[in-house]
Amino acid sequence: MKNEKKEILEKIQPIFFKVFGNENIKIDYDSSPETIEQWDSLAQINLIVGIEKLMKIKFSVSELANLKNVGEIVGLISTKKK
C-alpha cells in the first residue's frame, strides 16, 4: 500500500512542477495551498485536470471539496485506481 502511494506521488509530481513552473519545488504528502505560495484556485484546477488526464480518472466536486493536501489527493487517486 505504501509503495503504491509513493508511486502515485512520483507520477503526479511533474504536474505540480509544470503548474507551478518550478522543477525544484518540493512536493510531499504534506504539501498544500498553505505551504506552496503559488497554489491558488487556478493552480488547483490545473492540477486536478492534469491529474485526471494522467491517471485516467475523474474526481467529483464533493471529493475535491474535502482535499487539504497532496497526501489526501494521493489517497483519493489510490482508491479511484482500484
N, C-alpha and C positions, 0 to 999 in steps of 0.2 A: 504493500500500500504506500509506504513512504517513498519507495523508488518511483512509483507511478506519478506521485505528486511532484517529485523532483524533475522527472522527465517533462511533465506539463509545464512547469516553471521555466525550464530551459527552452522549451519550444516557443513559449509566448514572449520571452524576453526581447527578441528582436522587434516585436510590435511596439513595446514600450520605448525602445531606443529610437524607432522611427517616429512615433508620435511626439516624443519629447525632443527629437532632434539632437540626441546626446547618447553616444555609444558607451560613455564612461559612467553613466548613471547606474547606481547600484539598485537592483530590483530584487527584493526578497519577500518572504511571506508577510512581513510587517509593513511593506511599502504601501502608502495610502495618499490621498489628497493632502493629508496633514504633513506628510514627510517629503513630498515632492512638489516644489513650488509651481511647476508648470501644469500640474494636474488639475485642470478646471473642468467645467461641464462639457466643453467641446472636446477636450482631450479624452474624457470619459467615453463619449460617443465614438470617437475614432478608435479607441482601444477595444471597445466592445465589438464594433463592426469588424475590425481586424481579427480579433479572436474568433468570432463566429465564422468568418471565411476560412481561416487557417484550420480550425478544428472541425469544420463542417457541422456546426451545431447552432441552435437558436436559443436565445435567452428570452424569457417572458419579462415584461415590465416589472411584475411583482418580484421576480427573482433578483433583478438588477437593483431594485429599490433598497434591498437589505444588505448589499455588499459594502463592506467597510474597508477592506484591504486586499492585497494581492493573494494572500492565503485563502481568503473566502472565495475569490474568483477561481483559484486553482481547485478548491474543493467542489465548487459548482460544476466546473468542467469535468472533473473526475466522475461525478455522479451522472452527468449527461452522456458521457462516453460509454457507459456500461450498457 
